[in-house]
Amino acid sequence: MESDFRFTDRMRRSEVRFGVRLTPRGGADRVDGVDAEGMLQARVSAPPVGGAANAAMIRLLADELNVARSAVRLVAGATGRHKLVVVEGISPEEIAARWPGLKL
């Protein structure tokens, strides 16, 4: 039992949260960079209907960070442009190296 607790504790430490400003129907699925406020700017071609844009954003972030799609979760902002995302299994240093200036 003790090893299960350690594994769970380690997984919690490897969670990274950051904000994303998503533009649906943006023509292409891509990350445009980090804005002056430290929020990731991303666009997806999917429309904001039925969660399609959110699903496309999760796929995009997972591909960009080379993690499983299940490791990326949308925790706030499902119906707005400003999202809060949690990524598991990656260090804050790896994400900061990928997107300098991102507020974690």
ZAKE-430165 format. One line per field, with one value per residue (C-alpha): residue in one letter; x, y, z. Coordinates in Angstrom, 1 decimal. Last residue first. Layout:
BEGIN
residuo A,...
u X,...
v Y,...
w Z,...
//
This chain:
BEGIN
residuo L,K,L,G,P,W,R,A,A,I,E,E,P,S,I,G,E,V,V,V,L,K,H,R,G,T,A,G,A,V,L,R,V,A,S,R,A,V,N,L,E,D,A,L,L,R,I,M,A,A,N,A,A,G,G,V,P,P,A,S,V,R,A,Q,L,M,G,E,A,D,V,G,D,V,R,D,A,G,G,R,P,T,L,R,V,G,F,R,V,E,S,R,R,M,R,D,T,F,R,F,D,S,E,M
u 2.9,3.1,4.5,7.5,9.4,7.2,9.1,11.8,9.0,7.1,10.2,11.0,7.5,8.0,6.0,3.9,0.6,-0.7,-3.4,-5.1,-7.0,-8.9,-9.6,-11.8,-14.9,-17.2,-14.8,-13.0,-11.7,-10.0,-9.1,-7.0,-3.8,-2.3,-5.1,-3.8,-0.5,2.6,4.8,4.4,3.3,1.2,-0.5,-1.1,-2.7,-4.8,-6.1,-6.8,-8.8,-10.9,-11.6,-12.5,-14.9,-16.6,-20.1,-19.6,-16.7,-15.7,-12.5,-9.7,-7.7,-5.8,-3.4,-2.0,-0.4,-0.8,2.1,0.5,2.6,1.3,3.0,3.3,1.1,0.4,-1.1,-4.2,-5.2,-7.8,-8.6,-12.1,-11.6,-9.2,-8.0,-6.3,-4.5,-3.6,-1.2,-1.1,1.7,1.2,4.5,4.2,0.8,2.2,4.9,2.3,0.3,3.4,4.3,0.8,0.8,4.2,2.8,0.0
v 28.4,31.7,31.0,33.3,30.7,28.1,24.8,25.5,26.6,23.3,21.2,23.2,22.7,19.0,16.6,13.6,15.4,18.5,20.7,23.3,26.5,28.0,31.5,31.5,30.5,27.5,24.9,27.6,25.5,22.1,21.0,18.0,16.8,13.5,11.5,12.9,11.2,13.4,14.8,18.4,19.7,16.6,16.7,20.4,19.9,17.0,18.9,21.9,19.8,18.4,21.9,23.1,20.1,20.6,20.4,23.5,25.9,25.2,23.1,24.8,25.3,28.3,28.7,31.6,30.5,33.0,34.8,38.2,39.5,36.7,33.3,31.6,31.0,27.3,25.6,23.8,25.7,28.1,29.7,28.3,28.3,30.8,29.5,31.6,29.1,29.3,27.0,24.2,21.6,18.2,16.4,16.8,15.1,12.1,11.7,11.7,9.1,6.9,7.3,6.4,3.3,2.3,2.4,0.0
w -14.5,-16.4,-19.9,-20.6,-22.5,-24.2,-24.7,-22.0,-19.6,-20.3,-19.7,-16.5,-15.2,-15.4,-17.4,-16.3,-16.0,-17.8,-16.3,-18.4,-17.4,-20.4,-21.6,-24.7,-22.8,-22.6,-21.1,-19.0,-16.2,-15.6,-19.2,-18.9,-20.7,-19.6,-21.3,-24.6,-24.0,-23.8,-26.5,-25.4,-28.8,-29.5,-26.1,-26.5,-30.0,-29.0,-25.9,-28.1,-30.6,-27.8,-26.5,-30.1,-30.6,-27.2,-28.7,-30.8,-30.6,-34.2,-35.0,-36.8,-33.7,-32.3,-29.4,-27.4,-24.1,-21.3,-19.7,-19.6,-22.5,-24.7,-25.2,-28.6,-31.6,-30.9,-33.9,-35.2,-38.4,-39.7,-36.4,-36.2,-32.4,-30.8,-27.5,-24.8,-22.6,-19.0,-17.1,-14.6,-14.3,-12.6,-11.9,-8.1,-8.2,-10.0,-7.4,-4.6,-6.4,-6.8,-3.2,-2.0,-4.2,-2.7,0.8,0.0
//
